[in-house]
Amino acid sequence: MGLTFLYIDDDQEDQEFFSMAIEQLGKPATVFFAESGRNALNLLSTGLHAIPDFIFLDLNMPLMNGYQTLEALAQLPALHATNIIIYSDYVLEERETLATIGAKDMIRKFVSVEHLKKYLSLLAT
C-alpha cells in the first residue's frame, strides 16, 4: 500500500514539485493536495479514504494560514499518529512555537527535486 502524504500549499508550482519528488521516490506512495487549510480540513473529514502518514504544511497561505491550520489539525484525534511537517520558507524563527502547536519537523522548502526526494526517502524507511 505504501505511504500516504497530504501536501497543503496554495502554490501550484510547489505542488507539482512535491509530486515529482514523490514519483521519483521509487516506493509506493499516494499524495493528496489541498490548496488551503480549510480545503485540507474538508478533505480529511469527507474525502480522504486513509489517514495520512505525513502532512506537509506551508505557513504562508491566504484565508487560513499554516499556524491556524496546524492548530486545527492538532485538534483532530485521528491525526495524533500523523507526522505534521512544516514545509515552508518561513520556519527558522518559529521552531519552538510550531513544535509546541504540534509540528514534528520543520524544514525549508528544497530548491531541487533531488534534495526533497532524499528527505522523503528518509521518511519512507
N, C-alpha and C positions, 0 to 999 in steps of 0.2 A: 504494500500500500504506500509506503514512503511517508515523508514529512509533509505537513500542511502549513503553509505560510499565509498570513494576511498582511498585505502591504497597504498602509494608509498614507496617502500623499496626494495632493491636488495637482501635482505636476505630471503631465502625461509622459514627458521625456524620461523622467525618473522612474516611472512605472515600467516603461519599455526597457530601460537599463537593467532594472531589477529582474524583469522577465528573462532577458538574455542571460544573466548570470545563473538563474535557476535552470534554464535549458542546458547550459554548458556544464552544469554540475555533474551530469552523468549518473545521477541517482534518482530513483522515483521520488517525485515531489509535485505537489499541487500548490499553486499560488492563486489567491483571490485578491482583488484590488478594491479599494474604497477611496473615493475622492475627497472624503471629509470624515470627521469624527462621527457626525450624525449618520452618514451613509454606512459607516462601519458598524455602529450600534444596531442599525436596522438589519444589516446583513447578518450579524451574529444572532439576532433574535428571530429572524424569519427565514433567511435564505441560505444559510450555511449548513451543510449536512454533517460537518465534522468540526470539532473544536480545534482551532489551530494550535500547532506545536509552538509556533513563533509568530509574534506580531511585530512588524517593523513599523514604526510610527514617526512621521515627520512632525516637527514642532510648529513650523510656520505654515498655517493653513487658515483660510478665512472662516468666518461664522463660528466654528468650534475649533479652537487651536489645539495643539498637541497636549498641552498641560491639562486642559479641560477633558480632552479625550482620554488621557491616561487616568485621570481621577475617575471617570465614568467606567472605564474598563476594569479598574481595580475593585469596583463595587460588585462586579459580576462573579458570583461564586463558581460558575462553570469555568472561569478562566484562571483560577488560582494556581493551576499547574502550568499555565501557559507562560512562556518567557516573552516578556514585552521588552523590545529593544528600541531605544530611541535612535533613529537613523536620520540625522539632520546636520545642517551646517552650524547649528547653534546649541552645542551641548557642553562645551568645556566649563563655562562659568556656572552651570546649573546642575552639576553632577549630584551634589548632595540632596538638593531639593527633589530632583527626579527620582533618585533612589528611594527617598522617603515615601514618595507617592506610589511607587510600585515598579519602576523600571529595573530590569535585571541587568541591563548593559546599556551603555551609551556610546555610540560611535559616530564619527563624522562621515558624511557621505563620501564614498570612494570615487576617485576620478577615473578608474578603469574597471571594466567588467572583470578582468582577471583578479584584481585585488578583492572585489566583492565576492567572486566565486571562491577564493581561498578562505575568506571568512565564513561563508556558508558551508564550505566543506568541513570546517572545524565543528560547526554546529551539528552537522549530519553524522558525526562519528559517535 
